[in-house]
Amino acid sequence: MATNGSGQDLIVCFGEMLIDFVPDVAGVSLAESTGFLKAPGGAPANVAVAVTKLGGHSAFVGKFGDDEFGHMLADILRKNNVNDEGVLFDQHARTALAFVTLKANGEREFMFYRNPSADMLLTEAELNLDLIRRAKIFHYGSISLISEPCRSAHMAAMKAAKDAGILCSYDPNVRLPLWPSEDAARDGIMSIWKEADFIKVSDDEVAFLTQKDPQDEENVLSLWYEGLKLLIVTDGEKGCRYFTKNFKGRVSGFSVKTIDTTGAGDAFVGALLVSIAQDTSIFENEERLRKALTFSNACGALCTTQKGAIPALPTPAEAEKLIASAN
């Protein structure tokens, strides 16, 4: 059993981990694909592995089917030194699957098999609250909010973290096919918006949530609220924008040969959470924040240069090499 993270900088990631089936050829539809590569996926799990690959400490809290895929995923977490004390297995439900179409430009479309999958069936009573209370940062998405009993488990885990004074990190990771409707997705995602200390959204997600132009700063700032420490908007290869109470700005991205964007946002978030766990003063120190965001941008860019999320997550040396080559 992987038991890292007994120190002060544990990042606990809550939510789903699943199997992504990725076509072995880019730029074809699911129907046209002749073969698929099996890849571990699920944003919170990707973040947990990104953290450990970058030298941080992480744990994953979530539920798998008691099936070959579920045990394979749990094994991948352990092999990547992710603490698995919060991992559970359900004997009556399957591990979630997603078929991912890679368009020619590396962007993706998803088709999910969750009816219901084990991750949706995590209950409040099954939570390892001791593990959550040991965290420095509690990180989550919005997919765990879609249905009960997982939604109640998510709310209870978040409350335990907040009550313990733990930093809450939110990456909504909009996946519209999983929600009953666009309005339900917007309402669900925004229902916990003001609980977070740190939020990362993509430009596409700003457009979806505000229904306005994501490049217009006024629209982005409609997502700001009193008490938020940091709001990040990722702009793909262009880099990211940051907003805090006292300063705001933009950090350029890195130009790489993009093959598959899967996991790029998770690599970015994992890198940033490692930086925050090491030094929470970056919320107040613009120079340190910009340095951390440059590192996060490099990690996100590198993650797009090969297929799949977890296999493509970079090491610190790879990120530093990319940063050095761009200067």
C-alpha positions, 0 to 999 in steps of 0.5 A: 500500500502506498502511504506517502504524504504523512507530512504537512503538504499532502494534497487529497484529490476527491472524485472519479478515476476511470478507463479512457479508451483512446483511438489508436489513430487521431482524427477519426470518429469513434465509429471509424476507429479500428482500435483503442488504447486503454488509458487511465483517466479521470481528472482528480486521479490525474491530478493526484498522479501529476502531484507525485510525479512532480515530487509532491505528496498526494492521496486519492479518495474515490470508488472503483468497481471490484473488477479487473479495470478497478483493480488495475486503476488502484494499482496504477495509483500505488505504482505512482506513489499515490496514497490509497487509504481513501480507495474503495471497491464496490462489488455491485457496480462497474468501474466507469469507462469513457470512449474519447475521440481525438480530433486532428488538432488533438482536442477531444470528444467523450462518450461515457459508460456510467450506469451507474458506475462505482465512483457515483456510489461513494457514500458519506459513511464510506469517507476516510475523513481522517485522511482528508483532515490530514491534507494541506489542500483538498482538490475536487471537480464537479462530476462528483456533484452530478448524482447521489449518493456521491454528491452528499459524500462530496459535500461532507468531504468538502465540509470536513476539509473547510472545518479543518482549515484546509485549502479547497481547490476546485477545477470544475472540468465541465463534461456536458454529456454527464449532466442532464442538461446545460442548465443543470451543469451550470447550476451544479458547478456554481452551487459550490463555487464560493466554497473554494479558496482556489479555482482553475477554469479553462477559457471554454469553461468561462464561456460556458459558465458566463455565456459570454466572451471568455477573453473579456476580463469583465466576464471572467471577473463575474466569477470572482467572489470575496474570499477567493484567493486565486482564480486561474483561467487557462487559455490553451497554448497561449498560457493562462491568466491569474486574478487575486485580490491584489494583482492580476496578469497573464503568463505565456504558454509554451509552443510544443507539438500537440498530439493529445490534450487529455490531462493537460489541465490536470498536469497544470493543476497538479504542478500549481498545487505542488507549488501552493503546498510548498509555499502558500505565500504565492497567493500574495507574492506575484513574482512567486506566483508567476514563476509557479504558473510558468512551471504549470504551463510547461507541465501542461504543454508537455502533457499534450506531446504524447497520448493519454493523461497519466503516461504523459505527465511530466517530471520536474526536470522535463518541465525545467528543460522546456522552460530553459529552452524557451528563454 
